[in-house]
Amino acid sequence: MMPRGSQLLLPVNPVFIWFSLIVALLINLLPWGRWAGTPDLLAVALVFWNVHQPRRVGVGAAFVFGLIMDVHQGALLGQHALAYTLLSFFAITVHRRLLWFTVPSQAVQIGPLFVAAHAVSLLVRLIAGAGLPGWSLVLAPLFESMLWPVASWLLLAPQRRAPDRDKNRPL
């Protein structure tokens, strides 16, 4: 059964999934990623694909992307890897329930996952001896939750295109 009012989507192209994750990684690698409150676009893309395609993008991919972010930012090795891995695990855990809700409701329910990922990252930094980052810790998960509808619209767009019409095929 499909949720009421949802559109039948075409199958996703695996190349598009990995292309979108690489683009999100490259955007995260840009210099403005260190500004206070900047949302982690790679985390948003990982959670999106973990919810919509959990068999194609899993915890292993999140771990590898986390290690890349750790090396890029010069963070404690494993900080982002642990946060992304836990984020992906919990996104995969709730993916069936989450897809029954509207996109704004999904954004509200995904918010605590982003808060938890930032809390894990903060905990690792505090254990390593770093100081508190300030209000950016509160703003980043909020912005990431607000980006969920944009990510849903953008990343599902190739699947929404109309299939070739045929009089023998009513869909």
N, C-alpha and C positions, 0 to 999 in steps of 0.2 A: 504494500500500500504506500501511496505517496501522500505527503501532507496536503491538506486541502488548499487549493489555489496555487500550488507550485507548478512550475513549467517543466515539461519533459525536456531534459537536456541531452545534447549529443555527447558521445564519449569524449573524454578529455585526451588530448594529445600529450604523451609523456614528455615530448620535447618542449612543449609549452610550459609544463610544470617546472622542469629544471631550468628553463630559460628565465622564468619569472623569479625563481629562487636566486639565480646568479645575478640578475638585475637588482634584486633587493640587497644582496650582499655588496654589490658594487656601490649602490647608493649609501649603504652603511659605511663604506670605506672612505667616502668623501669627508673633507675636513670638518664640515658642520655637524658631524655626528657627536662631537665632544661638547657641544653647547648644552646648557642646562635645559632639561625638559624635552630634548629631542627624542621623538619616538623611535623605537627600534623596528625599522621596516622589515628586517629579516625575521624577527620574531613574529610579526604579524603574518608575513607570508608563510612561515613554517606552520603556524597554528592553523591558518586557512587551509593549507593543503593536508595537514594532519586530520582536520575535520572532514574535508570533502573527499580526500583520496588517501585513507590511512594505510592502504597496502602498498602504495607507490612511494610515499614519503613517510619515513618512520623515525624512530628514535636514533638510529645510527646516523642518518643524514643530519639530524639536529646536532649530534655530538661533533661531527666533522665540521659543520658550519660554526659551531661554538669554538672549536680549537682555532679555526681561521680567524675569528674575531678576537680571541685571546692574543694571538700572535700579533695581529694588526694593532691592537690598542695597547700592547705592552702590559696587559693585565696579568694577574696571577694565572698561570697556566691551569686551565680547567674551570675557571670562574664562569665564563659564558657557556662553556660546554655543559657544565652541570645545570645551569639555569635553562638552557635550551632543551636539554634532555628531559628534565622534569616537566617543562612546559609542554613538550610534545607528548610525553607519556599521558599527562592528564587531559590533553586535548583529544587524544585517541580514545581515552577512557570515556569521555562524554560525547563523542561525535554522533552516536545514533540518537541520543536524546536531543542534542542541540539542533539537529537538522529539522526537527518538527516545529521550531519556533520561527517567527519572522526575523528578518535581519537585524532590526533595532533591538529586539529581545535577545538575540544571539550576542550582540555587542555588550549588553549588560551582563550576560552570563559569562562571557569571556574575560571581562574585566578582572575578576578575582584571580584568574590564571596569570594575567600579566603582573598583577600586584605581587603574587607569590613568587614569580620568576625574579622580579626586581628585589624582593626581600631575600631570596637565596643569594643573589649576587652581592647584596649589601652585607649579609652575614659572612660570606667568604672574605670580603674586603675588610670587615671589622676584625675577623680572626687573624688576618694577615697584618693588622696594625694600621690600617688606613683610617682616616677620619670620616665623618658623616658628609655626604655630598650636598646636603641642603634640600631645598624644596623640589629640586629636579626629580628626586625619588618619588614624589607624589604626582608630579605633572606627567612624567613619561608614560605610566600605565593608563592614565586618563586619556592622553592623546592617542595611545595605541588602540584603546577601546573605541574612540571616536573614529579611527581610521577603518574599523571593521566593515561598515557599510560601503565605503569607497573600495576597499579590497574585494569585497564580495561582488560589487558591480563590475569592477575592472577584470578580475580573474575569471569570472564566469562568462564574460562577454563572448569569447570564441565558441563556447558551448551553446549559446543561445541563438546562433545564426540559424536561419530557416533551412531545413534540409530541402533537397530537390523535390519539388511537388510532383506527384504522380497520381493519376486517377485511381490506380489500384491500391494505393497506400493512403489511408485517411490521415495519418499523422504527418 
